[in-house]
Amino acid sequence: FSINSQATSHVEHYKEFNYLEYELFRNNQSIGYHKYDFIRENEILNVKSEVKFKITKLGVDLYKYFAASEEIYKNDKFFKFSSKTNKNKKERYVNISVDVLDGNLIIDGSSYKGTAEKDFIVGTWWNHEIVKSKAQISAISGRIIDQVVTFVGKEEILIGDKTFNALRYNFKSSDETLPDSKKLNTDIWYDEKTKLWVKAAFDKTGYWEYRIKTYK
């Protein structure tokens, strides 16, 4: 799959959605949100994202996080991506564009500057086509993360008062030599019919979950 064919197939899945909001939990305590706005104008789809959370203990803020990104598709094909992130007062960024000559990706990020194959995909979980890619690009810093994706199975999951018939996938880093802080090991659930991302879960200094809260 090229990134263009991936983008086309999945952007169409999301044509009925204009807004997604997820509640973020750590150790089953609500700590923040992740929001997506799908803005359409003629042949342009602009997916704006905002993430905000903080970890507190005894009324003291131990960790604060904020990120904003913009993901643009033109004629249903990936065009560019940009993000800025503040991780506990440490700034991160990434800008990704498409090389007009060969279609490969050009990355300018705080962790990586260079090129990437056209079939790599930005690690924004809303795009179900990420399950088919051999690598994802960090939406925070531009780091390329080689991945192994395993289909775990079909599950019926309850979020709030809504039951989803979901497809569960596990994403792991291909490189086992990476330090634990850099390793990917995340489970993602997508609604079987609509391919809507409904949940994510991973263990890293606590048990984290993203749960769909609003979609319209």
Backbone as numpy.savetxt, mean C-alpha at the origin, in Angstrom:
# Nx Ny Nz CAx CAy CAz Cx Cy Cz
3.27 -9.70 -16.57 2.42 -8.49 -16.57 3.30 -7.24 -16.57
2.96 -6.30 -17.37 3.62 -5.00 -17.28 2.85 -4.14 -16.31
3.49 -3.11 -15.82 2.78 -2.22 -14.88 1.59 -1.57 -15.55
1.67 -1.38 -16.89 0.54 -0.77 -17.59 -0.66 -1.71 -17.59
-0.45 -3.00 -17.89 -1.58 -3.92 -17.91 -2.13 -4.12 -16.52
-1.25 -4.14 -15.51 -1.72 -4.26 -14.13 -2.59 -3.07 -13.76
-2.09 -1.89 -14.08 -2.82 -0.69 -13.71 -4.19 -0.67 -14.35
-4.25 -1.01 -15.63 -5.51 -0.99 -16.34 -6.50 -1.95 -15.71
-6.07 -3.17 -15.42 -7.00 -4.18 -14.92 -7.52 -3.82 -13.55
-6.69 -3.24 -12.70 -7.17 -3.01 -11.36 -7.82 -1.65 -11.16
-7.39 -0.66 -11.86 -8.08 0.63 -11.76 -9.55 0.45 -12.10
-9.84 -0.41 -13.06 -11.24 -0.66 -13.42 -12.01 -1.31 -12.28
-11.33 -2.16 -11.49 -12.00 -2.74 -10.32 -12.49 -1.65 -9.37
-11.75 -0.54 -9.30 -12.05 0.49 -8.32 -12.89 1.63 -8.87
-13.46 1.45 -10.04 -14.22 2.56 -10.64 -15.46 2.91 -9.83
-15.94 1.99 -8.99 -17.13 2.27 -8.18 -16.79 2.97 -6.87
-15.50 3.07 -6.53 -15.11 3.63 -5.24 -14.52 5.03 -5.40
-14.91 5.91 -4.50 -14.37 7.27 -4.48 -13.58 7.56 -3.20
-13.84 6.76 -2.17 -13.21 7.03 -0.87 -13.08 5.74 -0.09
-11.89 5.53 0.48 -11.64 4.39 1.36 -11.01 4.91 2.65
-11.44 4.36 3.77 -10.83 4.72 5.04 -10.62 3.46 5.88
-9.42 3.35 6.44 -9.05 2.21 7.28 -8.72 2.70 8.67
-9.11 1.91 9.68 -8.71 2.20 11.05 -7.48 1.35 11.35
-6.51 1.96 11.99 -5.24 1.30 12.27 -5.18 0.92 13.76
-4.87 -0.34 14.00 -4.79 -0.86 15.37 -3.39 -1.39 15.67
-2.95 -1.20 16.91 -1.73 -1.84 17.41 -2.07 -2.52 18.72
-1.83 -3.82 18.76 -2.22 -4.62 19.93 -3.68 -4.40 20.29
-4.49 -4.33 19.22 -5.95 -4.21 19.30 -6.42 -2.88 19.87
-5.56 -1.87 19.89 -5.96 -0.53 20.30 -5.92 0.39 19.08
-6.96 1.16 18.89 -7.03 2.08 17.76 -6.02 3.21 17.95
-5.16 3.41 16.93 -4.13 4.43 17.06 -4.13 5.44 15.91
-4.95 5.21 14.86 -4.92 6.15 13.77 -5.73 5.71 12.56
-5.42 6.29 11.40 -6.22 6.03 10.20 -5.35 6.04 8.94
-5.90 5.51 7.89 -5.32 5.59 6.55 -6.48 5.85 5.60
-6.41 6.97 4.85 -7.50 7.38 3.98 -7.03 7.46 2.52
-7.93 7.10 1.60 -7.69 7.25 0.17 -8.84 8.01 -0.46
-8.50 9.00 -1.28 -9.48 9.69 -2.12 -9.17 9.38 -3.58
-10.17 8.91 -4.33 -10.02 8.62 -5.76 -10.67 9.77 -6.53
-9.84 10.58 -7.16 -10.31 11.78 -7.85 -10.15 11.56 -9.35
-11.25 11.64 -10.08 -11.23 11.38 -11.52 -11.56 12.66 -12.30
-10.74 12.92 -13.31 -10.99 14.06 -14.19 -10.53 13.68 -15.59
-11.49 13.51 -16.49 -11.21 13.07 -17.86 -10.42 11.76 -17.83
-9.22 11.74 -18.39 -8.47 10.49 -18.46 -7.55 10.28 -17.26
-7.62 11.18 -16.27 -6.71 11.14 -15.13 -7.41 10.57 -13.89
-6.75 9.62 -13.23 -7.16 9.16 -11.90 -6.06 9.54 -10.92
-6.43 10.32 -9.91 -5.49 10.76 -8.88 -5.91 10.10 -7.56
-5.04 9.26 -7.02 -5.33 8.58 -5.75 -4.51 9.28 -4.67
-5.20 10.05 -3.82 -4.52 10.76 -2.74 -4.69 9.98 -1.44
-3.58 9.84 -0.73 -3.58 9.02 0.48 -3.02 9.81 1.65
-3.57 9.54 2.83 -3.07 10.16 4.06 -3.09 9.12 5.18
-1.98 9.02 5.90 -1.84 8.08 7.03 -1.40 8.88 8.25
-2.07 8.64 9.37 -1.68 9.32 10.60 -1.95 8.41 11.79
-0.93 8.27 12.64 -1.14 7.52 13.89 -0.10 7.95 14.91
-0.38 7.62 16.16 0.60 7.85 17.22 0.45 6.77 18.28
1.58 6.45 18.91 1.62 5.46 19.98 1.90 6.21 21.28
1.03 6.02 22.26 1.16 6.73 23.53 1.24 5.73 24.68
1.85 6.17 25.75 1.90 5.37 26.98 1.85 6.32 28.17
0.88 6.07 29.03 0.68 6.91 30.22 0.57 8.39 29.84
-0.13 8.62 28.71 -0.37 9.98 28.27 0.78 10.64 27.54
1.88 9.91 27.32 3.05 10.47 26.66 3.13 9.90 25.24
3.33 10.76 24.24 3.48 10.32 22.86 4.87 9.72 22.66
4.92 8.40 22.40 6.18 7.72 22.19 6.59 7.72 20.72
5.61 7.74 19.82 5.91 7.65 18.38 4.78 8.31 17.61
5.16 9.17 16.66 4.16 9.84 15.82 4.53 9.67 14.35
3.51 9.44 13.53 3.74 9.13 12.12 2.69 9.85 11.27
3.18 10.46 10.19 2.27 11.08 9.22 2.85 10.92 7.83
2.00 10.54 6.87 2.44 10.40 5.48 1.33 10.85 4.55
1.71 11.50 3.46 0.77 11.90 2.43 1.36 11.52 1.08
0.53 10.96 0.20 1.03 10.54 -1.11 0.02 10.84 -2.20
0.51 10.81 -3.44 -0.31 11.04 -4.61 0.11 10.04 -5.68
-0.84 9.27 -6.16 -0.59 8.21 -7.15 -1.46 8.51 -8.37
-0.83 8.72 -9.51 -1.57 9.20 -10.69 -1.53 8.16 -11.81
-2.71 7.93 -12.39 -2.86 7.07 -13.56 -3.42 7.92 -14.70
-2.90 7.70 -15.88 -3.38 8.40 -17.07 -3.85 7.37 -18.08
-5.10 7.49 -18.52 -5.71 6.49 -19.40 -5.58 5.09 -18.80
-5.81 5.01 -17.48 -5.78 3.75 -16.73 -4.39 3.13 -16.64
-3.33 3.90 -16.94 -1.97 3.40 -16.84 -1.18 4.21 -15.83
-0.32 3.51 -15.07 0.49 4.19 -14.07 1.29 5.32 -14.71
1.27 6.50 -14.06 1.97 7.66 -14.60 3.05 8.17 -13.64
2.69 8.38 -12.37 3.70 8.80 -11.41 3.18 8.66 -9.98
4.13 8.73 -9.05 3.81 8.60 -7.62 4.75 9.50 -6.84
4.23 10.09 -5.77 5.08 10.89 -4.88 4.55 10.79 -3.46
5.45 10.85 -2.49 5.03 10.82 -1.09 6.05 11.53 -0.20
5.55 12.04 0.92 6.40 12.60 1.97 5.93 12.01 3.29
6.89 11.59 4.10 6.59 10.91 5.35 7.41 11.50 6.49
6.76 11.67 7.62 7.45 12.07 8.85 7.30 10.94 9.86
8.39 10.23 10.10 8.40 9.11 11.04 9.09 9.57 12.31
8.30 10.00 13.28 8.86 10.44 14.55 9.93 11.51 14.34
9.62 12.51 13.51 10.46 13.66 13.19 11.58 13.34 12.21
11.60 12.13 11.64 12.56 11.78 10.60 11.85 11.83 9.25
12.38 12.61 8.33 11.73 12.82 7.04 12.13 11.74 6.03
11.14 11.23 5.28 11.36 10.28 4.19 10.57 10.78 2.98
11.01 10.38 1.78 10.28 10.80 0.58 10.55 9.82 -0.55
9.69 9.87 -1.56 9.94 9.13 -2.80 9.14 9.78 -3.93
9.77 9.84 -5.10 9.13 10.28 -6.34 9.41 9.21 -7.40
8.35 8.77 -8.07 8.49 7.72 -9.09 7.82 8.19 -10.38
8.53 8.05 -11.48 7.98 8.39 -12.79 8.29 7.27 -13.77
7.76 7.38 -14.99 7.95 6.37 -16.01 8.88 6.90 -17.10
9.89 6.13 -17.44 10.80 6.49 -18.53 10.05 6.37 -19.85
10.00 7.48 -20.61 9.21 7.48 -21.84 9.85 6.61 -22.93
11.13 6.28 -22.78 11.81 5.48 -23.81 11.55 3.99 -23.67
11.67 3.45 -22.46 11.53 2.00 -22.29 10.41 1.59 -21.33
9.74 2.55 -20.71 8.63 2.23 -19.82 9.05 1.81 -18.42
10.36 1.71 -18.17 10.81 1.36 -16.83 10.58 2.52 -15.86
10.74 2.25 -14.58 10.44 3.24 -13.56 11.70 3.97 -13.12
11.57 5.25 -12.89 12.67 6.08 -12.39 12.32 6.47 -10.96
13.20 6.12 -10.02 12.93 6.32 -8.60 13.92 7.33 -8.01
13.37 8.31 -7.33 14.17 9.24 -6.54 13.60 9.19 -5.13
14.29 8.45 -4.25 13.78 8.26 -2.90 14.84 8.44 -1.85
14.42 8.53 -0.61 15.37 8.74 0.48 16.22 7.49 0.74
15.74 6.30 0.30 16.52 5.08 0.48 17.10 4.54 -0.82
16.55 4.95 -1.95 17.03 4.42 -3.23 16.82 5.44 -4.34
17.86 5.58 -5.16 17.78 6.43 -6.34 18.28 5.60 -7.52
17.45 5.45 -8.54 17.84 4.65 -9.69 16.62 4.20 -10.46
16.75 3.09 -11.17 15.66 2.59 -12.00 15.12 1.28 -11.43
13.96 0.92 -11.91 13.32 -0.35 -11.53 12.56 -0.88 -12.73
12.35 -2.18 -12.74 11.64 -2.80 -13.86 10.21 -2.30 -13.92
9.68 -2.26 -15.13 8.34 -1.73 -15.36 7.25 -2.56 -14.68
7.53 -3.84 -14.39 6.49 -4.66 -13.76 6.56 -4.63 -12.24
7.47 -3.83 -11.65 7.44 -3.61 -10.21 6.28 -2.67 -9.90
5.76 -2.75 -8.69 4.56 -1.98 -8.37 4.75 -1.25 -7.04
4.19 -0.06 -6.96 4.28 0.73 -5.73 3.52 0.01 -4.62
4.12 -0.04 -3.43 3.53 -0.79 -2.33 2.40 -0.08 -1.64
1.39 0.29 -2.40 0.15 0.83 -1.82 -0.87 -0.30 -1.88
-1.30 -0.77 -0.76 -2.00 -2.05 -0.67 -3.35 -2.07 -1.37
-3.91 -0.90 -1.69 -5.23 -0.89 -2.32 -5.21 -1.59 -3.67
-4.04 -1.60 -4.34 -3.94 -2.16 -5.68 -3.74 -3.67 -5.63
-4.79 -4.41 -5.89 -4.76 -5.87 -5.80 -3.71 -6.50 -6.70
-3.30 -5.81 -7.76 -2.31 -6.37 -8.68 -0.95 -6.57 -8.04
-0.76 -6.07 -6.84 0.50 -6.27 -6.13 0.75 -7.75 -5.86
-0.30 -8.56 -5.85 -0.13 -10.00 -5.59 0.59 -10.68 -6.74
0.66 -10.06 -7.91 1.28 -10.67 -9.09 2.70 -10.18 -9.34
3.16 -9.22 -8.56 4.45 -8.61 -8.82 5.56 -9.30 -8.03
6.73 -9.43 -8.64 7.86 -10.06 -7.96 8.58 -9.10 -7.02
8.24 -7.84 -7.11 8.83 -6.85 -6.22 7.89 -5.67 -6.07
7.95 -5.05 -4.89 7.21 -3.81 -4.67 8.20 -2.71 -4.30
7.79 -1.48 -4.52 8.61 -0.32 -4.21 8.02 0.37 -2.99
8.85 0.59 -1.99 8.38 1.23 -0.77 7.75 2.57 -1.08
6.52 2.76 -0.60 5.82 4.03 -0.80 6.32 5.10 0.16
7.27 4.74 1.02 7.84 5.69 1.98 9.19 6.22 1.51
10.05 5.29 1.02 11.44 5.67 0.76 11.96 5.28 -0.62
11.18 4.51 -1.40 11.63 4.08 -2.72 12.45 2.80 -2.72
12.67 2.21 -1.56 13.42 0.95 -1.48 12.69 -0.14 -2.26
13.45 -0.94 -3.02 12.87 -2.05 -3.76 12.85 -3.28 -2.87
11.68 -3.90 -2.73 11.50 -5.04 -1.85 11.11 -6.25 -2.70
12.07 -7.13 -2.95 11.75 -8.38 -3.65 10.85 -9.22 -2.76
9.80 -9.80 -3.35 8.81 -10.45 -2.51 8.39 -11.81 -3.06
7.95 -12.65 -2.13 7.30 -13.91 -2.45 5.87 -13.81 -1.93
4.91 -14.00 -2.82 3.50 -13.88 -2.45 2.86 -15.26 -2.45
2.24 -15.63 -1.34 1.59 -16.93 -1.20 0.10 -16.73 -0.97
-0.71 -17.44 -1.75 -2.16 -17.41 -1.53 -2.46 -18.36 -0.38
-2.94 -17.82 0.74 -3.20 -18.62 1.94 -4.52 -19.36 1.82
-5.54 -18.68 1.27 -6.83 -19.32 1.10 -7.98 -18.34 1.21
-9.17 -18.87 1.10 -10.38 -18.05 1.23 -10.82 -18.06 2.68
-11.24 -16.90 3.16 -11.69 -16.78 4.54 -12.91 -15.86 4.62
-13.78 -16.15 5.55 -14.89 -15.25 5.86 -14.48 -14.45 7.08
-14.37 -13.11 6.92 -13.92 -12.29 8.04 -14.98 -11.24 8.36
-15.09 -10.94 9.65 -16.05 -9.96 10.14 -15.29 -8.71 10.56
-15.64 -7.56 9.98 -15.07 -6.28 10.36 -16.22 -5.35 10.68
-16.31 -4.95 11.93 -17.48 -4.17 12.36 -18.72 -5.03 12.23
-19.71 -4.56 11.49 -20.94 -5.33 11.30 -21.02 -5.90 9.89
-19.88 -5.92 9.16 -19.85 -6.38 7.79 -19.01 -7.65 7.66
-19.57 -8.66 6.98 -18.85 -9.89 6.71 -18.35 -9.89 5.27
-17.07 -10.21 5.09 -16.46 -10.25 3.76 -16.02 -11.67 3.43
-16.30 -12.09 2.22 -15.71 -13.31 1.69 -14.38 -12.90 1.06
-13.30 -13.21 1.75 -12.01 -12.61 1.41 -11.00 -13.64 0.90
-10.06 -13.12 0.10 -8.90 -13.87 -0.36 -7.71 -13.39 0.46
-7.03 -14.33 1.10 -5.91 -13.97 1.98 -4.58 -14.32 1.32
-3.66 -13.34 1.34 -2.32 -13.52 0.77 -1.27 -13.18 1.83
-0.14 -13.88 1.76 1.00 -13.54 2.60 2.12 -13.00 1.72
2.69 -11.88 2.13 3.80 -11.25 1.43 5.05 -11.37 2.31
6.12 -11.95 1.74 7.38 -12.07 2.46 8.53 -11.60 1.60
9.56 -11.06 2.25 10.76 -10.66 1.54 11.45 -11.89 0.97
11.92 -11.79 -0.26 12.67 -12.89 -0.86 14.04 -13.04 -0.23
14.62 -11.93 0.20 15.97 -11.92 0.76 15.92 -12.21 2.25
16.31 -13.42 2.64 16.26 -13.81 4.04 17.40 -13.21 4.85
18.39 -12.59 4.18 19.54 -12.02 4.90 19.25 -10.60 5.41
18.10 -10.05 5.04 17.76 -8.72 5.50 17.60 -8.69 7.02
17.94 -7.59 7.67 17.64 -7.48 9.11 16.15 -7.50 9.33
15.73 -7.93 10.50 14.30 -8.07 10.79 13.54 -6.77 10.56
14.19 -5.63 10.82 13.52 -4.35 10.67 13.18 -4.04 9.22
13.88 -4.71 8.27 13.67 -4.47 6.85 12.84 -5.56 6.18
12.61 -6.67 6.88 11.91 -7.80 6.27 10.41 -7.53 6.14
9.87 -7.97 5.03 8.43 -7.91 4.80 7.80 -9.24 5.20
6.77 -9.19 6.01 5.99 -10.38 6.36 4.59 -9.91 6.77
3.73 -9.74 5.77 2.42 -9.13 5.98 1.34 -9.97 5.34
0.22 -10.13 6.03 -0.96 -10.79 5.46 -1.95 -9.72 5.02
-2.49 -9.91 3.81 -3.45 -8.96 3.23 -4.70 -9.73 2.80
-5.86 -9.16 3.10 -7.14 -9.75 2.70 -7.82 -8.83 1.70
-8.30 -9.40 0.59 -9.06 -8.67 -0.43 -10.44 -9.32 -0.59
-11.45 -8.48 -0.74 -12.78 -9.01 -1.00 -12.76 -9.81 -2.31
-13.32 -11.01 -2.26 -13.22 -11.92 -3.41 -13.89 -11.35 -4.66
-15.00 -10.68 -4.50 -15.76 -10.20 -5.65 -15.22 -8.89 -6.21
-14.99 -7.91 -5.34 -14.63 -6.56 -5.79 -13.13 -6.31 -5.79
-12.34 -7.18 -5.14 -10.90 -7.01 -4.95 -10.58 -5.81 -4.04
-11.56 -5.35 -3.29 -11.35 -4.28 -2.32 -10.44 -4.78 -1.21
-9.40 -4.00 -0.90 -8.54 -4.32 0.24 -9.34 -4.08 1.51
-9.48 -5.12 2.35 -10.31 -4.98 3.54 -9.53 -5.10 4.84
-8.33 -5.72 4.80 -7.59 -5.91 6.05 -6.13 -6.19 5.75
-5.26 -5.79 6.68 -3.85 -6.15 6.65 -3.40 -6.42 8.07
-2.41 -7.30 8.24 -1.92 -7.62 9.58 -0.45 -8.01 9.52
0.30 -7.58 10.53 1.71 -7.96 10.62 2.20 -7.77 12.06
3.28 -8.47 12.39 3.93 -8.37 13.70 5.22 -7.59 13.54
5.34 -6.47 14.23 6.59 -5.71 14.27 6.51 -4.75 15.44
7.24 -5.06 16.51 7.13 -4.33 17.78 5.67 -4.15 18.16
4.96 -5.27 18.12 3.52 -5.27 18.40 2.76 -5.86 17.23
1.48 -6.15 17.46 0.64 -6.72 16.41 -0.22 -5.61 15.81
-0.05 -5.40 14.50 -0.71 -4.30 13.79 -1.79 -4.83 12.85
-2.88 -4.06 12.76 -3.93 -4.38 11.79 -4.48 -3.11 11.16
-4.72 -3.20 9.86 -5.53 -2.21 9.14 -6.88 -2.87 8.89
-7.97 -2.19 9.25 -9.31 -2.72 9.02 -10.14 -1.69 8.27
-10.83 -2.13 7.21 -11.66 -1.21 6.45 -12.75 -0.63 7.35
-12.93 0.68 7.27 -13.94 1.35 8.08 -15.04 1.94 7.22
-14.65 2.60 6.13 -15.61 3.25 5.24 -15.17 3.05 3.80
-16.13 2.75 2.93 -15.85 2.70 1.50 -17.11 3.16 0.77
-16.89 4.04 -0.20 -18.05 4.58 -0.93 -17.61 5.12 -2.28
